[in-house]
């Protein structure tokens, strides 16, 4: 789906059914045609996972619920707007 849509930005959680956010980030970073899409992680489970998400290639990790207040600002910053 990402190959056909070519989004400017991806916002994901870490805890998802089937594939966790770290695995998703790593999978995206392995595909040259979409590897440079910025990824913002918005999650309630940042304790211990923040460093893993950043190391996997996330641009930003925000904690729920407080991080949702800064999400729009981070989107603008990451996209350079």
C-alpha positions as CSV (number, residue, x, y, z in Angstrom):
1,X,0.0,0.0,0.0
2,X,2.8,2.4,0.8
3,X,4.4,1.8,-2.5
4,X,1.3,2.9,-4.4
5,X,0.3,5.8,-2.1
6,X,3.7,7.5,-1.5
7,X,2.7,9.4,1.6
8,X,4.7,12.5,2.7
9,X,4.6,11.2,6.4
10,X,3.6,8.2,8.4
11,X,2.2,8.4,11.9
12,X,2.1,5.0,13.7
13,X,1.7,3.5,17.1
14,X,4.1,0.9,18.6
15,X,1.4,-1.5,19.8
16,X,-0.7,-2.8,16.9
17,X,-2.2,-6.2,16.0
18,X,0.0,-8.5,13.9
19,X,3.0,-6.1,13.4
20,X,4.4,-3.8,16.1
21,X,5.6,-0.3,15.3
22,X,9.3,-1.2,15.5
23,X,8.9,-4.0,13.0
24,X,6.9,-1.6,10.7
25,X,9.6,1.1,10.9
26,X,12.3,-1.5,10.1
27,X,10.3,-2.9,7.2
28,X,9.8,0.6,5.7
29,X,13.4,1.5,6.0
30,X,14.4,-1.6,4.1
31,X,12.4,-0.6,1.0
32,X,14.4,1.9,-1.1
33,X,11.3,3.5,-2.8
34,X,9.8,4.4,0.6
35,X,12.7,4.4,3.0
36,X,13.0,8.1,3.3
37,X,9.4,8.8,4.3
38,X,9.5,10.4,7.8
39,X,7.8,8.4,10.6
40,X,6.3,9.8,13.7
41,X,5.5,7.4,16.5
42,X,2.6,8.3,18.8
43,X,2.3,5.8,21.6
44,X,1.4,5.2,25.2
45,X,4.3,2.7,25.4
46,X,7.4,4.8,25.0
47,X,9.1,3.6,28.2
48,X,12.0,1.5,26.9
49,X,10.7,1.7,23.3
50,X,11.7,5.3,22.5
51,X,15.3,4.5,21.8
52,X,14.4,1.4,19.8
53,X,11.9,3.4,17.6
54,X,14.5,6.1,17.0
55,X,17.2,3.5,16.2
56,X,14.9,1.8,13.8
57,X,14.4,5.1,11.9
58,X,11.6,7.0,13.5
59,X,12.0,10.8,13.3
60,X,10.0,11.5,16.5
61,X,8.5,9.6,19.3
62,X,5.6,11.2,21.2
63,X,3.9,9.9,24.3
64,X,0.1,9.7,24.5
65,X,-1.9,11.5,25.7
66,X,0.4,14.6,26.1
67,X,2.2,14.1,22.9
68,X,-1.0,14.5,20.9
69,X,-1.0,18.2,21.8
70,X,2.3,18.6,20.0
71,X,1.6,16.3,17.0
72,X,0.6,19.1,14.6
73,X,3.8,21.0,15.5
74,X,6.0,17.9,15.0
75,X,4.3,17.2,11.6
76,X,5.1,20.7,10.4
77,X,8.6,20.5,11.7
78,X,9.3,17.1,10.2
79,X,7.8,18.1,6.8
80,X,9.7,21.5,6.9
81,X,6.5,23.6,6.9
